[in-house]
Amino acid sequence: MKDPERWTEWNLRRASVVRIYECGDRMVVLSPEGEGHALAGDSAALAAAVLSFLEAPHTGAEVLAHVEALAGAPIERPEVIGELLGLLLRGRALETPAAPKPARAAGPRLVLGLTGAAATMHAPALIQRLQARGFEVRAAATESALRFVRAEALEALTHAPVVSAIWPEGQAHRVPHIELAEWADAVLICPASATTIGRLAAGDHASVVAAIALATRAPVLVVPSMNPAMYAEAAVQRNLARLVEDGLHVAHPARALEVADAPATRTPMLGGAPPPEVVVQLLEAIVRERASAVLTQVPRGAAGWDRLYRTHAAEELPWQRDAADPDLLAALEREGASGLSVLEVGTGLGALATAIAGRGHTVVATDISAAALEQARARAPASRAIWLCDDITETRLRGRFDVVLDRACLHLLGRAEAERHAAAMTRLIGAGGVLIVKTLAEPAAGVTQYSSATIAALFAPGFALEHEAASTLPGPAAAPAARLFVLRRAGARDPAVS
Ligand SMILES: Cc1cc2nc3c(=O)[nH]c(=O)nc-3n(C[C@H](O)[C@H](O)[C@H](O)COP(=O)(O)O)c2cc1C
């Protein structure tokens, strides 16, 4: 509760949803409970001006100054503004501005399967809620589903064609259900009709929605929605139990209204889909659960890394850190305070590259994952780092760098890949340049631990180990022990390069 005496210090903005209507010279502000407060004449005009000004966040004092500027004279009783702000706050027409959330590029990819259940008419609201939570949504629909919602509405929201047939017209070389099954990080069938549930239980791929859900390796959430008598049927219950057994996720139903009953006689009965916000919560929990399972193993290849970056928030990645590790920066500074040409391999969300570019070095930052780089760009739009999608074990990079930084990339590579990494360093680092590597010093699945002897042997004869120190790899939750290695390329640094 805000102190009414200190209204000039309140920081406020107009709420995104307000319960207000106007008629004649009256403005009515409803509370969330539906109680109305009417303002008339000058008060209504003042409230309209204040709401319009608070489209951007301002303090109470700024509101007062704005109103005085509009009136062309000081307000006789400034406390009127405080009272008005209090009224609008109680009616939730105003709110305290929240800190802006960082842009979330490349969120999880979701295929939404729609079926001929009446709740498909709510699909646009569900899609909007999914998109607001960062999902990239593609829709697939059975023939019956398109009786409840038009494909055009879904396409307007998703900016992608709705897949509604196994055999699409005019796309001879594509098999849409397989394409979408592979594309998806998660599949949501909501609402799931009794017929589609039966198809899934029987392994019947005849409809495009069932085919996607059966063919995908992504987690599938089935949200049944039907008449209570249908839901209670032995066959439907048997089919749902089968889906659970088969490893699909099945949501429990809500009490909902049955459209088959006349409007005046409808009462809530068990069998309907839960509301969109609940469906999204269930889906997010399933995506998170799958994602944590994935984190226990190192992804393979670009597709695996892309999926990992799409399905994880930054704070869920154990190695992710928004600041640069001080010892990596210090090792770089020893080579030069600015003006070096630096390559960072395995940049991930790009915090280190952005920090280094901010110190006046020319930075090329690469990662095998395009999804990671998309997020790196979105997190630091003003960064001067050059982001490139590249696999360092099969690099397409040319040119020479003074310094290459590798924070926790080398240790994830198998023996043959590490050798290709070493060969790439020999080509990419100029005479006298350095490779600065940080590797995990604690045992972990899929991670190679390096000692001074093994790292020196890997990069010999092109490089000599110059420096080694105990370090850590700080992430959001822990800072496991690590080792920092500095390896120098033979020869004197070419002055033209640095
Ligand atoms: C107005 C109307 C509403 C319907 N609502 C549902 C429903 O909520 N759940 C359901 O399982 N079937 C419902 N049906 C029946 C399905 O549309 C029908 O079983 C169809 O075969 C489903 O096929 P699909 O799973 O391929 O979309 C409804 C049918 C009509 C005519």
The ligand as an ORCA input file, in Angstrom:
! r2SCAN-3c Opt
* xyz 0 1
  C     -20.587    -28.693    -32.216
  C     -19.684    -29.859    -31.956
  C     -18.866    -29.835    -30.859
  C     -18.029    -30.915    -30.606
  N     -17.210    -30.845    -29.508
  C     -16.421    -31.905    -29.230
  C     -15.610    -31.867    -28.076
  O     -15.584    -30.891    -27.322
  N     -14.811    -32.935    -27.840
  C     -14.783    -34.037    -28.662
  O     -14.047    -34.975    -28.367
  N     -15.553    -34.083    -29.771
  C     -16.350    -33.041    -30.078
  N     -17.136    -33.086    -31.195
  C     -17.046    -34.238    -32.086
  C     -15.803    -34.202    -32.976
  O     -15.813    -33.051    -33.784
  C     -15.733    -35.451    -33.836
  O     -15.614    -36.570    -32.996
  C     -14.599    -35.453    -34.833
  O     -14.576    -36.718    -35.453
  C     -13.250    -35.183    -34.218
  O     -12.247    -35.433    -35.178
  P     -10.759    -34.949    -35.040
  O     -10.217    -35.518    -33.792
  O     -10.072    -35.504    -36.245
  O     -10.748    -33.485    -35.050
  C     -17.990    -32.024    -31.479
  C     -18.803    -32.018    -32.591
  C     -19.656    -30.969    -32.825
  C     -20.550    -31.027    -34.047
*
